[in-house]
């Protein structure tokens, strides 16, 4: 006669408890993130004050930097470029074959919308990665 294996069957997972724990962990992460962001912003503000003072010293000295025992300060020019007329910019890029002026990335939401409207139009070389995710919402009133 075959013997049946005796023992405790694994307990069914307590889905309510898992959702509760998940939300508590997410809340703890959010709290840490807000604390980090607040402290980071304060340090940024302090650095901005010191940086403004060093820029003023460089301006007054008409110097591009100076050395101290704790570090070398270098004043440099940082340029940022943008356009307020994308139609003209696209035409300019096309005329000059200057496609390297654009960043190489796809707008995720717009691509998803385009593909849903044109399911048979996949650009060559485009890759798609789909993955299941979990979203846990609080019950109403909490």
N, C-alpha and C positions, 0 to 999 in steps of 0.2 A: 504494500500500500504506500502511495506517495505521501510523504510528509509535507504539510503546508508550512511555509515559512512564517513563523510567528514574529511579531515585532510591531513597533509603532509605525503607522503609515505617516508619511510627511503631512504636516498640518497644511491646510489650505491657506494661502496668503490672505492676510487681513487687508483688503484693498482700501478700506476706510483709513486704517492706521497708516498705510503707505502714503496715501494722499495727504494726510495730516503731517507726517514727517517731511514729505517733499515740500509742502508749503512752509513749514518751519525753517527748513534749510534755506529755501529761497529767500525768506524774510531775513535770515541771519546774513546771507550774502549781500542783500540789498543794504542792510545796515552798515556792514563793513565797507561797501562801495561808497555810500554817502559820506561816511567818516573819512575815508581815504580821499575822496574828491574835495571835501572841505579843507582838509589839512594840506593837500596838494595845491589848492587854489591860494591858500594863505602863503605857502612857500613861494609860489609863482609871483604873488604880489610883492613879497619882500625882495625877490630877485629882480623884479622890474624896477624897483626903487634904486637898488644898487647899480643896475645896468644903466639907468638914466644918468646917475651921477658919474659913472665912468665915461659915458658918451660925452657928457658936458666937459669933463676934464680933457678928453681927447680933442674936443672942439676948441677949447681955450688954448691948449698947448699946440694946436695945429699939428697933431700927431696921429698916426694910425695905430698906435698902441704904446705899451710900456711894459717893462719887466718889474716884478716885485719878488721878494723872497718866496712868496706863496704862489706865484703863477704869472704867466705872461698874458697880458690883456691885449687883444687884437680887435681893432675896429675895422669892420668891412662893410661893403654894400651888399644887401640882399635884394634882389629884384623879384617881383611877382608880376605875372602877366595874366590878363583875362580879356574877354571881349564882351561888349554889350550888344553886338550885332552878329549873331551866329550865322545867319545867312551869308553875310559878306565874308566871314571867316572861313566857312566851308568853301565858298567860291575861291578865295585866296589860296587855300590849301590845295584845292583841285588844280588851279592854274599853275601853281609852282611845284606840284607833285610833292608837297611837303607833308605827307601823311604822318611822318614822325613827330609832328607837332601835337598830335592827339595821343592820349593815353590808350593803351591797349587793354580794354576791359569792356564787358557787356553790362548794360543796365539790367539787372536781374528781373525786376518787375515788368519792365517793358518787353523784354525777350519772352517772358512767360505769356504775357498778353498777346504778343505777336503770334507766337506758336499756337495759342488756342484759337486765334482767328484764322490762321493759315497752317493747318495741321500737316499739309503735304509740302511745306516749304522749309526744309531744314538746310541751313547754309553748310557747304562742305567744310569739314574740319571742326564743326561745332560738337562739343561734348556735353552730355547731360548726366548729372548725378542726382539720383533720387534717394532719399532716405526717410524712413519713418522717424517721427519725433513724438514726444509726449508733451502735452500741454495740460496743466492742472489749474483749474479755475476754482476760486473760492466759492462757497455757497452764497447765495444772495443774503445780504444782511450781515455779513461778516467782514 
